[in-house]
């Protein structure tokens, strides 16, 4: 921790350079919070299986300014998803990649550099930036706020429907051990609709690359938003991501968190349903082997009546991989007519892999429909025997059963072209053909 506090003090001018004043104005308070709290402590209630302090104890390099990464992401990372009509944009080492990318899209939708948006629309930006992170975040969130120098901004004005999806590709590039601090802010005004796909990739698989990421999502009354995160990185990547979501009345969100290839991943998702008849569908899946770790923590807070949440996370683990799911749903006093459902299902392919699951319900209202559950096991021996008896090779049977196991999570993705692509990517991953993102990008 000391190396970061010393770095902040010594290089404050460089950290502030080329950043909008509203980002810089948040740094001092965030830095004091980080210095007081530090990184989340290992073996505390919410960090039983990922040691943040140890992961970030390496002498990382920082990309303080946008720099030439030695490649054009548009030429190297195509990330074409057939039948997905999308606006494509890129971020390299935490900085939005500026080329000829459109920022003002149909209906005055802004999709682009956060600093640029803050300069063009200071009143809107100041209303939303760091509001949820400062209120809900921990020491890791404060660390990101203190060091982040920009990021991605999606703003959809009132009653605007963005027909095409937006696809943002985050790239960790370079040949040095590095730490980047990414930031995303998404605001959908009243009645707005949009879809965002965020892909994480590593350009070079060899150096250790760490990323902290903070995403704030605001869905105003009647807004509809699909948010899908797809991680296809390398075994040497560390991803520490935090999503903070605020939903107003009658808003509808669908959040998909998918890890296909990684090193160590920790995802926190916190959703506040603050207006009646708001709904959220939160789905995730993780495929991990070797010594990979995928740790998902979720919190859904029902604070008003007549809201609904559906949550489903599935893991397929092999070798010495570690999976963690901790899901917590809170139904506050007075949040009557709440419907909240949570499920975690896991397949283990080895005696050496480990799955830790902790589904939780806290209910303080008496007129609700709520359930939660977890199962962890192996492939059905009867199904294996039946399909083998029909002449299907063992490896093909295992692949088919694993793919079927993940199918309901994939069906929950509402971006049709992406849904079809995921079916192929999952099958390739189970065949051992998708160790990195080169299966679709390089």
N, C-alpha and C positions, 0 to 999 in steps of 0.2 A: 504493500500500500504506500509506503514511503516514497517509492520511486515516482508514483503518480502525483502525490502532493507536491513533491519537489519540482516535477516537470511542469505542473500547472503554474506554479509561482515563477519559474524561470522563463517560461515561454508564453506567458499570457498574451503578449502583443501579437505573436505569431498565430495563436489560437483565434484571436479576435479578427485578424486580418481578413478582408474580403467577405466578412459576415455581416448580415443586417444587425443593426443595433438591438433589435428585440431578442435575437438569439443571445447576443453578448450580455444583455441586461439580466438574463436568467442565470448566468454562470456563477456569480459570487454566492448567491444563496444556495444553489445546488452544490457548489464546492464545499461550503460549510456543512451542509447536510451529509455529504459523502465523508468528510473528515470526521464528523461525529459518529456516523453509523458504520462506516467502512463497508466492505463487501459483506453480503449475507454470510453468516457463520455456518460452517459445516456441522452437520449432525443436529442442527436446530430443527424444529418441527417441519418447516417447509423445505429444508435443504439436507435431507437425510442421505442422498445418494450422489450429489454433485458438489464437489468442493470448488467453489468459485475462487476463493483466495489462492488455492494451489494452481488452478488453471491459468490465472492471470498473473502469476508470480514470475513468469518468464520476462526477460528483458526485450520487450516488444519495441518495434519501431512504429512511429506514427506517420500517417500521411496527412500532414497539416494543411497542405494546399493541393488543389487539383493539379495533377501532374500527368505527364505523358507516360502511360503504363506500358508503352512499347507495342500496343496493338489497338486496332479500331474494333470495339466490341460488335459493331454492326457487320464486320467482315468475318469475325471469328465465331461469335455466338449468334447463330441464326434463330435458334429456338422456334422454328416454324411449327405451329400446331395446325395441322390441316383442318379446314372448316371452322377455325376460330378467327373471325374477323376482328382484328384488334389494332389499336394504336401501340406501337412498340417504342419503348424508351429504355435507357440504361443508366446504371449507377456503377462507378468503378471506384473501389476502395472508399466507399462512403460518400463520394461526391457525384452529384448528378452529371451525367455526360452530356455536354452541350455541343450539338452539331446543328443539323438542319431540322431537328425535331420540332414539330408543332407544339406549342404550349397552349394556345387558345384554340380549343376544339369546338365542335358544333355546339351551339347554344351557349357560347361564352364559358364553356367548361375549361378550367385550367388544369393542365397535367404537366408538371415540370419541376424546375428547381425551386426549392423552398425559399431561398434568399430572394430570388426574383419575385415570387409572389408576395413576400413580406414587403418588398419595396413598392410594388404596384398597388397592393391592397392592405395597407398597414392596419386599418381599423378591424378588418376581418381577421387578419393573422393574430393580432394581439388578443382578440376575443377567445381564441381557441388554443394557441400554441402553449404547451406545457401546463395547461389547466389540469388535465387528468393525471399527468405524470407527477406533478408536484403534490397533488392531493392523495394519490393512491400508491405512489411508488416507494421503493426502498433505497438502500444505499447504492445498489447497482443502477437503478434509474437515475439517481442524482449524478452518478459518475458519467453516465451518457450525456446528460444535460450539460454538465460542466465542460465536456470535451467536444461534443458534436458541433460541426461547422456548417451544417446544411443538411440537405437530404431531399426527399421527394414530397411533393404537395399535389393532392387531388382535391379540387373544389368544384362542386356541382351546384349551380344556382337553383333557386326555387322553381319547382315544377318542371325542371329540365330532365329529359330522359336521354341518357347517353346510350345509343343503340349498340355501338361497338364496344367491346371490352378494351380495357387498358392492360397492357402487359409490360411490367417493369422487371428487368433482369439485373439482379445484384451480382457483381463480379468481384471476387477477391483476386487481384492480379499483382504480379511482381515476383521477384525471386528472393525476397528477404522475409524473415520472421516479422509479422506485422499485426497490429491491432487497429481496427477501424470502428468508428462509432457512427452507426447509421440512424437516421431519423425519418419517420414518415408521419404525415398529418393528412387525414382524410375528413372532409366536411361535406355532408349532403344536406342541403337546406330543405325546407318543407316540400314534400312531394317529389323530391328528386330521386332518380334511379341511376345506378351505375354498377359495373362489375370490374374488379381489379384482380389480376393474376400477378403474383410476385414470385420470381424464380431465383434461387440462390445457387451460384456456380463458383467453382474455383478454377482459375486459368492455369495455375501450376500446382500440381499435386504434392510437390516435395516439401516446401517450407510450411511451417506451422502458421496458420492464419486464424486469428480470432476476431470475432465481431460481436459488439453489443448493439442491440437494436431496440428502439422504442417507437411504437406505433400508437397514435391516438386517433380514434375513429368517433365522429359525431354524426348520428343519424337523427335529424330533426323530425317533426311530426309527419307521418305518412311516407317517410323515405324508405327506399328499398336498396339494399346493397349486398352484393356477393363478393366475398374476400377470400381468395385462395392463395395459400403459401405452399410452394413446392420446393423442397430442398433436395438438390442433387449435387453435393459437394464432394470433398475428398476425405480420406481417413485422417488427415492432419488438420481438419478445420474444427474450430470451436464456435458454436453459435449460442449466444445468450440473448434471447428475444423476449420482449414484453409487449403485449397488446392491451391497451386500455380502451374500452368501448362504452359509449354513453348513448342510450336509446330513448327517444321521446315517444309520445303516444302514437300507436298504430304503425310504428316503424317495423321493418322486417329485415333481419340480417341472416345471412348464411355464411358461416365461417368454416373453411376447410383447411386443416393443417396436415400436410403430407410430407413425411420424411422417407426418401427412397435410398439415399446414400449420404453418409455423414461421418464425423468423428465423434464429437461430444456435442449434444444438443440439449439445451434447456429452454423450453417455451412456457411462458406464463401468459394466460389469457384471463382478463378480468372484465366482466360484462355487468353493467348496471342498467336494469330495466326501470326507468323512472316515469314512464307514462303508460296509462292503461292501454290494453290491447296491443302492446308491443310483443314481438315474437323473435326468438333467436334459435337457429339451428346450428349447433357446434359439433363438427365431425372431424375426426383425425385418424390417421393410420401411420404406422411406422414399420419398416422392414429393416432389421438390423442383424448383423452377424459379426464374425471375428470378435473384436473387443469394443465395438461401438456402444454408445450410450444414448438413449433417447428418453428424455424426462419431460413430461407434460403435466403442468399444473393449471387447473382452471377454477375460476370462481364466478358463479352467476348469482347475482343479488336481485331477488324479486322484492321491490320495496313498495309497489302499488298493486291494487287488485287487477284481476283479469288479464294477466300476462301468461305467456307460454314459453318454455324452453325445452328443447330436445337435444340430448348430448349422447354421442356415440364415438368411442375410441377403440381401435383394434390394433394389435401388435402381432407380428410374426417374428420370432427371435430364433437365432441359431448360434452355434459355436459358444463363445463366452460373452455374448452380447448382454447388455442390461437394459431393461425397459422399466419405466416408472410412469404410473398414472395416479394423480391425486386430483380428484374432482370434488368440489364443494358447492352445494346449492343452498342458499339461505332464503327462506321465505319469511319475511319480516311480519311483525304483528300488524294486522290490518290489511295484509296483502291477500284478501280473500279471492276465491275462484281462481287461484293459481293452478296451472298445470305445468309440472316439471318432471322430466324423465331423464335418467342418466344410466348409461350402460357401458361397461368395459369388458371386452372379450379378447383373449390372448391365446396364441398357439406357440408352443415351445418345441423346438426340433432337436434339442440337446439337453443332457442332464447338467451341463455346465453353464447354460444361460440362466438368467435370473429375471423374474418379473415381480415388481412390487406395485400393488394396487391398493388404493384407499378411496373408494367412493364414499361421499358423505352427504347427508341431508340434515339441515337444521330448519325445523318448521315451528313457527310461532303463531300460525293462524290455524283455524279449525275447519275451514271450508276449502279444501284443496284436493287435487289429484296428483300425487307424487309417487315416484318409485325410483329405486336405484339398485344396481346389481353388478356382479363381476363373476366371470368364469375364466379359469386358466387351465389348459390341458394340452393334449397332443392330438394329432390327427386321429379320426375315428378308425379303429382297426377293422370294424365291420365294413365300412365303406372302402377301405384299402383292399380288403380281401375280395369284395364283390367285383370291383373294377379290375383287379388283377385276374380274377377268374374269367373275365371277358376278353383276356388277351392283351390288355393295355400294359405296357412296360411300367415298372415300379416308379421310375423317375417322372414319367408323364402323369401318372396317377397323383403323385405328391404335388406336382405343379398345378394340376387341375383343381385339386382340393384346396390348396392355398389361395388360388385365384378366386374360387367361389367364396371362400371365407371373407375376402376383401371386397366382394362385389357390391354389398349394400352401402359401403362407404363411398365407393366410386359412383354409384347411382345418385348419391346425395349431391354431387357436383352438378350445378345447373348450367355451366358453360358446356354446351353440347360437344364442340370440337375438342375441348380439353378432356371431357369424360371419355371419349373414344381413344384419345392419345394415352390416357392413364392406364387403360386396359392393357395396351401394348407395353408400356413402360413397366408395369407391375409384372407382367409375364417375363419380360427380359430380365428383370431383377431377380426373379425366382430361378431363372436359368443361370444366374451368375454372370450375365452379360452386361450388367450396368453397374460396374464398380465406380464409375465416375459419370459426369454429365455428357461425355463424348457420344453416348448413345443417341442423343438428339441434337447436339449442338456443335460438336467440333469435327 
